[in-house]
Amino acid sequence: MLAAERRDHLLGLLSREGKIVAKTVAAELGISEDSVRRDLRDLAADGLCQRVYGGALPVSPAVVDHSSRRSVAPDGKRKVASVAVGLVRAGDTLILDGGTTALAVARALPQDLVCTVITHSPTVAAALLDHPHAELFLLGGRVFKHSAVACGATAVEAAQGVFADLCLLGVTGVHPEAGLTTGDSEEAAMKRALASRAADTYILASSEKIGTASRFRVLPWDKVSGLITDADPHDASIGELATRGVEILGTRP
C-alpha cells in the first residue's frame, strides 16, 4: 500500500472509529508499527489528528484562536449556556472560565440573579459589566491572547485565594479515554487551579469537541461533577461516558 493510500486509510478509520490503534492497523495492513507511527506523525503535523500513546484521536476543531472560535458552533454554545445557567443559584459564587462558551454563559445569566462571578477572562468580565446584580472579580496575570485569558504563575496564585460554589470550565477536547484536554500547557494549569477552588466543577463542551483531544490534559473524569453538552446522546463517546457514571446534562433528543 502506497503512503498516500495509507494516509487515506488512516483518516477513514479515524472518521469511522474515532481512534487509531497503531498496533491493530499495522497487523491489518501487514506493515510495521513504526510505519504507522510515521504516518501518524505526518498527519499530526498537518493538523489532522492528535497523537496519543499507542495511536491517535480526532483533533479538536476548537484549538483556533479566540476570534476564530466565535464562528464555531454558536448555536451549540448557546444551548450549552442555557443549561449551565440553570446550575447557578441565587447567592452563589461562580468561577467562570474563559472562551466563547463561557462568554455565552455570561450573556445568559438572568438579569435578576444575585451572584458573584470570578473569572480570569477580560472578555467575560466585560460582558458582565452591565449585569445589575452580579458582583465581579477579575483574576489577573499574563494575558494569553490566543484564548483571551490570564494564565501563568501570577494568575494561578490569584486563584488560590478564592472559594466558589460552582466552576464552569471550558475545554477543547472531550474524550472518554484521553479525558479533558486543551491546547496550551499554562492554560491547562490555570483550569486545574480554578477547578480546585470550587465545590463542583462542570465542563462546558459543545458537540464538535466531543470525541476529540488536544495536547494537554486538564482533568481526569473523576475530578469533575459532570459534562454539559448539546451532543447527540447516541454519540459513541457520550454513551461510553454515561456507562462510566459521568453525569451528562443537556444532550439533545
Secondary structure, 3 states (H helix, E strand, C coil): CCHHHHHHHHHHHHHHHCCEEHHHHHHHHCCCHHHHHHHHHHHHHCCCCEEECCEEECECHHHCCHHHHCCCCHHHHHHHHHHHHHHCCCCCEEEECCCHHHHHHHHHCCCCCCEEEEECCHHHHHHCCCCCCEEEEECCCEEECCCCEEEHHHHHHHHCCCCEEEEEEECCEEECCCEEEECCHHHHHHHHHHHCCEEEEEEECCHHHECCECCEEEECHHHCCEEECCCCCCCHHHHHHHHCCCCEECCCC
